[in-house]
């Protein structure tokens, strides 16, 4: 595009097409996240995608008028490289841990991907940007059924271990929440010998479950219930662990 400043030419109008593509693709990803009621939705993903495209174009074309200056050498990738590290601040803010349950990892990864889509648009790689967007929908919509199919093939049953305040009806609320989310409780083992820092009685329950949902998401939901101290999802290492007396 030459070494003339863009503000003095009509060439700058051509830079709006990559921005438009970044807006459409990132909005499509954000809409999918918005429908899923995730912490980062339509506006966040669209802003990240468009912003990444803007930074990419500034990195490529924003300093062309300086190249005619003697003893000036520019690396056009320096601004673009900062997008990769800078997006980590947004992604890190979407991930939180509460009572041993990690939430927001997929949403943070999606924001990271949208930044890459915006960079591809701004870098003049529309085919790559569209392919990455299609890959997002393939992963977020196509992989869950695959994960459930793999889960049904597990040789050891999925288990959920929770620690909660005893004597407050917490276990009843936990069992109700499991069934409401489509999980069947096959066995319940309770240990009521623990005490908390304040002297309150604590109970640890191991649930043997069967269902088609995400076990870690269930653990995160149960960790939010009043009285629940911790929730840990996993698989039973001992096939006889759940063969004891039911509570």
C-alpha positions as CSV (number, residue, x, y, z in Angstrom):
1,X,0.0,0.0,0.0
2,X,3.0,2.3,-0.2
3,X,4.6,4.4,2.4
4,X,2.1,7.2,2.5
5,X,0.1,7.7,5.7
6,X,-3.3,6.0,5.5
7,X,-5.1,9.1,6.6
8,X,-4.1,10.8,3.3
9,X,-5.3,8.0,1.0
10,X,-8.4,6.0,0.4
11,X,-6.5,2.7,1.1
12,X,-7.6,2.8,4.7
13,X,-11.2,1.9,3.7
14,X,-10.0,-1.5,2.6
15,X,-9.1,-2.2,6.2
16,X,-12.7,-2.2,7.3
17,X,-13.5,-5.5,5.5
18,X,-11.3,-7.6,7.9
19,X,-12.9,-5.8,10.8
20,X,-16.4,-6.7,9.5
21,X,-15.4,-10.3,9.1
22,X,-13.9,-10.4,12.6
23,X,-17.2,-8.8,14.0
24,X,-19.4,-11.4,12.3
25,X,-17.3,-14.5,13.3
26,X,-16.6,-13.4,16.9
27,X,-20.3,-12.5,17.3
28,X,-21.3,-15.9,16.1
29,X,-19.0,-17.5,18.8
30,X,-20.3,-15.1,21.4
31,X,-23.9,-15.8,20.5
32,X,-23.3,-19.5,21.1
33,X,-21.8,-18.7,24.5
34,X,-24.6,-16.3,25.3
35,X,-27.2,-19.0,24.6
36,X,-25.3,-21.3,27.0
37,X,-25.5,-18.6,29.7
38,X,-21.8,-18.5,30.1
39,X,-19.9,-15.8,32.1
40,X,-18.6,-14.2,28.9
41,X,-21.2,-13.8,26.2
42,X,-22.0,-12.0,23.0
43,X,-20.5,-8.6,23.8
44,X,-17.3,-9.8,25.4
45,X,-16.4,-12.2,22.5
46,X,-17.3,-9.7,19.9
47,X,-15.2,-7.0,21.5
48,X,-12.2,-9.3,21.9
49,X,-12.4,-10.4,18.2
50,X,-12.8,-6.9,16.8
51,X,-10.1,-5.6,19.1
52,X,-7.7,-8.3,18.1
53,X,-8.3,-7.5,14.4
54,X,-7.7,-3.7,15.0
55,X,-4.4,-4.4,16.9
56,X,-3.3,-6.7,14.1
57,X,-4.0,-4.1,11.4
58,X,-2.3,-1.4,13.4
59,X,0.7,-3.7,13.8
60,X,0.8,-4.3,10.0
61,X,0.0,-1.0,8.6
62,X,0.0,1.7,11.3
63,X,3.7,2.6,11.0
64,X,4.2,2.5,7.2
65,X,4.9,6.2,7.1
66,X,7.9,5.8,9.4
67,X,9.6,3.3,7.1
68,X,10.8,6.1,4.9
69,X,12.7,7.6,7.8
70,X,16.4,6.9,7.8
71,X,17.7,4.5,10.4
72,X,14.2,3.3,11.4
73,X,13.5,-0.4,11.3
74,X,10.2,-1.8,12.6
75,X,9.1,-5.3,13.5
76,X,5.4,-5.6,12.3
77,X,4.8,-8.5,14.6
78,X,5.6,-6.8,17.9
79,X,2.1,-5.3,18.5
80,X,0.4,-8.5,17.4
81,X,2.5,-10.5,19.7
82,X,1.2,-8.6,22.7
83,X,-2.4,-9.7,21.9
84,X,-1.5,-13.3,22.9
85,X,-0.2,-12.3,26.3
86,X,-2.7,-9.5,26.9
87,X,-5.7,-11.7,26.3
88,X,-4.6,-13.8,29.3
89,X,-5.8,-11.1,31.7
90,X,-9.3,-11.4,30.4
91,X,-9.2,-15.2,30.3
92,X,-7.7,-15.3,33.8
93,X,-10.6,-13.2,35.1
94,X,-13.1,-15.8,33.8
95,X,-11.6,-18.7,35.7
96,X,-12.4,-19.1,39.4
97,X,-12.1,-21.8,42.0
98,X,-14.6,-22.3,44.8
99,X,-14.6,-25.2,47.1
100,X,-12.3,-27.3,44.9
101,X,-14.5,-26.7,41.8
102,X,-12.9,-25.0,38.9
103,X,-15.3,-23.0,36.7
104,X,-14.9,-21.0,33.5
105,X,-12.0,-22.9,31.8
106,X,-13.9,-23.5,28.5
107,X,-15.2,-19.9,28.4
108,X,-11.6,-18.6,28.9
109,X,-10.3,-20.9,26.2
110,X,-13.1,-19.6,23.9
111,X,-12.1,-16.0,24.5
112,X,-8.5,-16.9,23.7
113,X,-9.7,-18.6,20.4
114,X,-11.8,-15.5,19.5
115,X,-8.7,-13.4,19.9
116,X,-6.9,-15.7,17.4
117,X,-9.9,-15.4,15.0
118,X,-9.6,-11.7,15.1
119,X,-5.9,-11.8,14.5
120,X,-6.4,-14.0,11.5
121,X,-9.0,-11.6,10.1
122,X,-6.7,-8.6,10.7
123,X,-3.7,-10.5,9.3
124,X,-5.5,-11.1,6.0
125,X,-6.2,-14.8,6.6
126,X,-10.0,-15.1,6.2
127,X,-10.0,-18.8,5.4
128,X,-8.1,-19.6,8.6
129,X,-10.5,-17.4,10.6
130,X,-13.6,-19.1,9.2
131,X,-12.0,-22.5,9.8
132,X,-11.3,-21.7,13.4
133,X,-14.8,-20.5,13.9
134,X,-16.2,-23.7,12.5
135,X,-13.8,-25.6,14.7
136,X,-15.2,-23.8,17.7
137,X,-18.7,-25.0,17.0
138,X,-17.5,-28.5,16.2
139,X,-15.8,-28.7,19.6
140,X,-18.4,-27.0,21.8
141,X,-21.4,-28.7,20.1
142,X,-20.0,-31.9,18.8
143,X,-17.7,-33.0,21.5
144,X,-20.2,-33.2,24.4
145,X,-22.1,-36.2,22.9
146,X,-18.8,-37.8,22.3
147,X,-17.7,-37.2,25.9
148,X,-21.0,-38.7,27.1
149,X,-20.5,-41.7,24.9
150,X,-16.9,-42.2,26.2
151,X,-18.3,-41.8,29.8
152,X,-20.7,-44.7,29.3
153,X,-17.7,-46.9,28.3
154,X,-15.8,-46.3,31.5
155,X,-15.1,-49.4,33.5
156,X,-15.2,-47.6,36.8
157,X,-18.3,-45.7,37.8
158,X,-18.2,-41.9,38.2
159,X,-18.2,-40.8,41.8
160,X,-18.7,-37.5,43.6
161,X,-17.2,-36.8,47.1
162,X,-18.7,-34.0,49.1
163,X,-18.0,-32.6,52.6
164,X,-20.9,-30.7,54.2
165,X,-22.3,-29.6,57.5
166,X,-24.1,-32.5,59.1
167,X,-27.6,-32.1,60.6
168,X,-28.8,-29.3,58.3
169,X,-30.5,-31.3,55.6
170,X,-27.7,-30.7,53.1
171,X,-27.5,-34.3,51.9
172,X,-31.2,-34.2,51.0
173,X,-30.6,-31.0,49.0
174,X,-27.6,-32.7,47.3
175,X,-29.5,-35.7,46.2
176,X,-32.4,-33.6,44.9
177,X,-30.0,-31.4,42.9
178,X,-28.4,-34.6,41.4
179,X,-31.7,-36.0,40.2
180,X,-32.9,-32.6,38.9
181,X,-29.8,-32.4,36.7
182,X,-30.4,-35.8,35.2
183,X,-28.1,-38.0,37.4
184,X,-29.2,-41.2,39.0
185,X,-27.7,-42.0,42.4
186,X,-26.9,-45.6,42.7
187,X,-25.1,-45.7,46.1
188,X,-24.5,-43.3,49.0
189,X,-21.8,-43.8,51.5
190,X,-21.6,-41.3,54.5
191,X,-18.8,-40.8,57.0
192,X,-19.8,-38.5,60.0
193,X,-16.7,-38.6,62.1
194,X,-15.1,-35.3,61.0
195,X,-15.3,-31.9,62.7
196,X,-14.7,-28.4,61.4
197,X,-12.4,-25.6,62.7
198,X,-15.3,-24.2,64.7
199,X,-16.2,-27.5,66.2
200,X,-19.2,-28.2,63.9
201,X,-19.9,-31.7,62.8
202,X,-18.9,-32.4,59.2
203,X,-19.9,-35.4,57.1
204,X,-18.2,-36.8,54.0
205,X,-20.4,-38.5,51.4
206,X,-19.4,-40.5,48.4
207,X,-22.0,-40.8,45.7
208,X,-22.0,-43.3,42.9
209,X,-23.7,-41.8,39.9
210,X,-25.0,-42.6,36.5
211,X,-26.0,-39.9,33.9
212,X,-25.3,-38.1,30.7
213,X,-24.2,-34.7,32.0
214,X,-20.8,-33.3,32.9
215,X,-19.7,-34.6,36.3
216,X,-17.4,-31.6,37.0
217,X,-20.2,-29.2,36.2
218,X,-22.4,-31.1,38.7
219,X,-19.6,-30.8,41.3
220,X,-19.4,-27.1,40.7
221,X,-23.2,-26.7,41.1
222,X,-23.3,-28.7,44.3
223,X,-20.4,-26.7,45.7
224,X,-22.6,-23.7,45.5
225,X,-25.3,-25.2,47.8
226,X,-25.5,-23.9,51.4
227,X,-23.6,-26.0,53.8
228,X,-21.4,-27.8,51.3
229,X,-17.7,-27.3,52.1
230,X,-16.2,-29.1,49.1
231,X,-17.2,-31.1,46.1
232,X,-14.8,-33.3,44.1
233,X,-15.6,-35.3,41.0
234,X,-13.7,-38.4,40.0
235,X,-13.9,-42.1,39.4
236,X,-13.9,-44.8,41.9
237,X,-10.5,-46.5,42.2
238,X,-11.9,-49.4,44.2
239,X,-14.7,-51.3,42.5
240,X,-15.9,-52.5,45.9
241,X,-15.8,-49.0,47.4
242,X,-19.5,-48.4,46.8
243,X,-20.7,-51.9,47.8
244,X,-21.0,-51.0,51.5
245,X,-24.2,-50.1,53.2
246,X,-26.2,-47.3,51.8
247,X,-27.0,-44.2,53.9
